[in-house]
């Protein structure tokens, strides 16, 4: 297998399955904050800047 045919194979793979994989990863990451158990984490992250620095001590 020559270098050129390897390049062509990888290019075609990235154009088809690579795009599908990147799309699925993007959908998963975009949906991650909306999962059922994330409400507490999201609320904590949203209000963290309003906490006093000494609240945790």
Secondary structure, DSSP 8 states (H G I E B T S, - for coil): --HHHHHHHHHHHIIIIIHHHHHHHHHHHHHHTTSGGGHHHHHHHHHGGGS-TTTT-
